[in-house]
Amino acid sequence: MTDTELAALIAWAEDRLPELTEEACGAILARIPFYRDASVVQVPELRRSVGQNLRFLVTALRDPHAPLDLRAPKETGRRRAQQSAPLPEVLQAYRICFATLWDALVAQARRNRHPAQVDALLTAVSLIWQLTDEHAIAVTEAYRAATAELLLARQQRRSALVEALMTGHPGPDGGPWEAASLLGFPPDGQLVVVAAETRGLAEESLPGIEKQLAGHGVVSGWRLTPALHLGLVALPASSGDAVLSILQKAATARTGVSPPYHSLSETPRALQLARTALVMLPTGRIEVQVFDASPLAGLMAMDPREGRRIAQQVLGPVLALAVDDRAVLLDTLNAHLDHGGSAEQAGDILHCHPNTVRYRLRRLQELTGRSLSDPRQASELAAAAYAVRLLPVTTAAVGGDNVSARIDRQVQTRP
């Protein structure tokens, strides 16, 4: 066997590259439905790609010692990734392409009836498979690199859209509905904002949450900041309990969730409520807490300064009590409000007799000068109770007295 016999076969194949290209394209279209559909990779583009890569192989066989020029397979890999073509189908197309060239070379050697040419071709098999591997590796690496770039760009865009919705400033070329549409959110339905503190600097505290939610048919968008892992989640029409369950399983740090809402313009407000729910949890506790849906609670959260003033004005004498006494009265007030003013139900929650609940409420009335039987005074007590629940998230003092710090200590003593 000499290089001359192999060179003669390669020269023959090079002269017939257009015919071999058509044959390979026909085989690819016949055997791979993805290419046959032609909605992504049109036939002229496929023909051009097959021709480039057949020429790559022929050129490499003609001069096996020359440096490989892998521009053609790399270009194809990048292009197919940008077209979202499945990588297995792309590699299958290359195998068909190379098999077409190999079969043509074998058939030509047999037609010539030159044993030396057959021997030369068989000897070149290892080189052909090496070139095939080099080609496949180049395609795969370029495809994966381009895919990673596309995914990063997509994630960055989604993150920017989420930020635009949460800040209430989508941009000059579109409003909140346009941003939500690009994120894939349904045009109507309920939403919630999720705010989870990061475990480390810019480290996701709900790892893989978007994929987990998508696996249950739930659309969401996420943004990571140095301190918070933020998400906008579309609640399923049936129930939001499934979303809450997924969040609870995925959470690795304290996490706040806003009450459900409908209008995208309310997203900045929902973000504030989610962050408030987060910081109301004790530091270090891994838990998911949904902010109270009460409009009164939302009002206190959105205006902490006024909440602190109301807490001091209405419950000041209670807040001045010793820690244990203060906690007992505040817990009783909250239980009374949370259970429709029923002393029996409040007693069940507090594990005490209803008369004990009534006694504590009378003491609360004496200290505050406000009665729960008077609607206006009861509303003031309810507003102040909500404000006290939220006070641990604030730092400013009220009337020269650091009520926030005092209530923070009180809350830390409660279970």
N, C-alpha and C positions, 0 to 999 in steps of 0.2 A: 504494500500500500504506500502511495506517495501523496503529498499534498496536492499534486496536480489533479488526481482523480476527484478529490473532494472539492477542489476549486472549480472544476468543470461543472459539478452538480450545483454548487452555490451560484455560479454564473447563470446556469439555466433557470434556477429559481428566481434570481434577481430580474431576469428578462420577463418573467411571467408574474411579477408581483401584482399587477392589476387583476389578473385572472384569479390568482390565489386569494386576493382580498375579497373578491366577489363570492368565491366559494366559502370562505370563512364566515363572511357576513350572513350568507344564506343558512349555514349550519347554526349560527348563533340565534338567528331569528326563528328557526324551526324548533330549537331545543329549549330556549329560555323564554318563557312567557313575558318576563319583565321587558326585554328588548323588543319583543314582538308587539307589545302595546304601543311603543314609540311615542307615548305621551311625555316621557321625560327625556330619553335619549333618542333623537330622531335618526332615521336611517342614514342620511348624509354624514352626520357627526360620527355615527358608529363606523361607517365605511372609512372615514378619514382616520379614526383612531386605530382601527385594525391595520390599515395600510402603514401607518407610522410604526407600529409595534412589530409588524412582520419585517419591515426594513431594518429595524433595530437588530432583530435576530439574525437576519441574513448578513448584515454588516459585521456583526460580532463573529459569525462563523467564518467569514472570509478572512478576517484578520484577528485570530483569537488572542494575540499578544497585545493588542492595542487596548488602551484604557476604555472601560465601558462608558458609553454615553447613555445615562439613564434618564435623560430629560423627558423622553416620550412617556415611559411608564409613570414617572412622577406627575407629569401634567395630567395624564388620564386619571390617576388616583385622586388628585385634588379636585378635578372636574366632577368626577362621579360622586365624591363626598358632598360637593356643593349642590348636586342635583338630588341628593338623598337616595342615590342608587344603593341597593343592598350589596355589601362587600362580597358575600358568597357568590352572588350572580356575576359580579364583576370579575372575580377570579375564575369562575367557570368559563366566562367568555374568553379569557386569555388561554385557558387550557385548550379550548376548541380551536382557537387561532393557531397555537403552536402545533396541535395535532394535525391540523390541515397542512401545514408546511412539512411536517415529518412524513405524513402519508404520501405527499407529492414527491418528495425526495426519494423515498423507497420505491415508489412506482416507477419513477424515471430510471433509477439504477437497474431495476429489473427489465425494463423495456430495452435498455442499452445492452443487456446481457454481458456486462463487463464485471466479472467477479471482483476485479480490483476496486471498482466503484462501490460495490456492495460492502466489501471489507472496509473501505475507507469510511463509509457511512456508519457502519457498526462501531468502528473505532471512535467515531465522533459523538456517539450517543452520550457519553459522560459529559462532554462539553455542552451538548444541547440541553441536557437536564440541568447542568450548572447555570447556564444562561437563563433557563426557565425559572429556576429558583431565585436568581438575582432579580429577575424581572418582577416576579410575584412579591418579593420582599419590598422592592422599590414602590410598587403599586400600593401595597398594604400600609407601609410607613407613611407615604404621602396622604393616603386616604384617612388614616387615623389622626395624623397631624392636622389636616384640614378640618376633620370632624371636631377635634378638640377646640380649634379656633372658632368654629361656628357655634359650638355649645357655649363657649365663654362669651362670645359676642351676644348670643341670645340671652344668656343669664344676666349679662350686664344691662341689656336693654330692658328685660323684665324688671330688674332691680330698680332701674331709673323710672320706669312706669309706676311701680309700687310707691316709690318715693314721691312722685308727682301727685298721686292720689292722696297720700297721707299728709302731704304739706298743703294740699288744696291748690297747687299751681301746676296743672298739666303741661302748660306751655302755650306759646302764641299760636300754634297751628292746630290746636284741638282742645276739647274740653274733657271732663272726667269720663264721659261715656266713650269717647274715642280711645282713651287710654285703657279703659276696662275692656273694650272690644279687642284691642291688641293683645291683652293678657288672656283672652279667651273666656271672660266672665259672661254668664248669661245676661240678657238685657234686663230681666227682672228677677226678683228673688232677694232673699235675705243675705246679708254679709256680716262678718265679724272681723275685728282686728285682733291679732295675737301679738303680744309683746313678751318676750322671754329674755331674761338677762343672760349674757354670754358667760360661759364657764371660765374662759380665759380671754385674752385680748383678741377680739374679733373671731371667737371660736363658736361655731353653731351649737346652740343648746337644744335644738330639735333636729338632730342630724337626719338627713334624708326625708324630711317631713313632706316636701312637695311631691316626691315620688310615692310615698306611702298614701297620701291623700288621693293622688291621681289613681292609684290602684283600686280605690273605692269609688271612683267616678266623681271625685270632689276637685273642683278647680281652685287653685290658689296661686298667689304670687308672693315672693319673699325678698327681703332685703336685710343684709347684715351690716351692722355698724360696730364700732369698737366695743360698745357696751350692751347693745340690744340685738336680738334676732327677731325681726318684725315680719309679720305675715298678714295678708289680706285673703280671707277664705270665703268662698261662696257656700252657704249652707244648703244641703240637699232639701228638696221640696218636702220630703217625708218627715225628716227629723234631724235636728242638729246634734242629737245624742251621740251618733256615730263619730262625728268630727271631734267632739269633746273626748270620747274614749280613745281615739287615735292620738290626740294631743297628750293625754295623760300617760299613755304607754311610751310615747317618744320623749317626753320631757326629761331633761337631766338637770334642770334648775327651776327656780320659781318662775311661774308663767302666768301672765294676766290675759284675760279675754274680755273684750267689750260685750255689752249686750247686743243682740241682733238689731240690724237697722236695714233700711231699704235704699235710701237716697245716697248716691255716691258722694254728694256734697257734704255728707255728715262724717266722712272718713276721718278728717283731722280730729273731730270731736271724739270719735270712737277710739282713735289712737290714744288720746289723753285718758280716756276711761280705762283702756287696757293697761296702760302704764300705771295708773292709780291702783288697779287691782293687783298688779305685780308687786308694788312696793308695800301694799298692805300685808303681804305675807311675811312671816318672820324670815330674817336673813338666814340663808343656808338651807331652808326647807325646799324640798323638791315636790312641788305641788302646782296644780293648775286651778286658778280661781277666776270665776266669771264675775264681772262687776254687776252689782245690783241693778236690775232694770228699772227701778223706780226713778221717775223724773226728778224727784227731790234729791236722791243720791247723786244723780248726774249734775244737778245744779251745784251742789256742795263741792263736787270734784272739779268742776270747771271754774269755780271762783274760790280757791282755797283761802284767800285773805278774808272774804266775807264769811266763810265757814268758821274760821278761827274766831272772828268777832262774835258770831252767833253762839258758838260753843261757850265762850267766856261769859257773854251777857246772860244766857239762859241757864247754863249749868255750872256757872262759876263756883257757887258754894259746894256743889257735889265734887267738882274737880279739886277743891281744896282739902277734901277729906284724906285720911290715911289710905294707903294703897288698897288694903283689903276691903274697907268700907266702900270706897269709891267703886271698886270692881263689882261688888255685890249689887249696888244700886244701878249701875249702868247695865249690867247683865239683865237685871230684872226689867228695866225699862225697854231694852231691846227685845226681850222675850215677849213682853206685853204687846209691843207694836207689831212684832212679826207674826203674832197669832191672834190678830183681830180683837185685841183687848180682852181675851179670855184668860182669867186667872187660873182656871183649871189646866188649860193647855200650857200656859207659861210654867205652871208648877210642875207639869210632867217633864218639860224640857230642863228645868232647873233642879229637879229632884227634891222638891219641897212641897209643902201643903199650900193650897190656894190661899188660905188665910195669911200665910207667910208672905206670899206675893202681894196681897192687898196691904199688909202692914208696911212693906218696903216702899210701895207706891205712895202711901200716905206720908211716909218720911221724905220721899222725894218731893212731894208737893209742898211740905213744910219748908224744905231747904230752898226750893226754887220759886215758891209763891205762884206756881202754875198748876192747874188741875187738868188731868187727862179727860175729865168729863166735859170740859169746855172746849168746843171745836177749835177755836182760834189758839187757845193756849196749848192744846194737844198738838196742833200743827207746829207750834214753835218748839215744843219738846222733841217732836219727831225730827225736825230740821237740825236741831242741836245734836241729837243722837247720831244722825248721819255724819254730821261734821266731826264729832269725836272719833268715829270710826276711821275717818280719813285723816285726822290730825297727825298720825305718825309719819305721813308722807311729806309733811311741811316742816319748816324750820323757823319761820318768823315768830316773834313774840307778839303777844296781844296785851296792850295796855301796860307795857313794861314788864309783864310776867311771861316767861317762856312756857306757855301752855303746851306748845308742841312737844317739848322735851318731857314735860311731866306726863302727858298722856302717852307718849311713847313708852315711858317706863311702866305705866299702868297696863298698857296692852301687852307688853312682854311678860307680865305676870299672869296673864290669862291663858287658858289652854287653847 
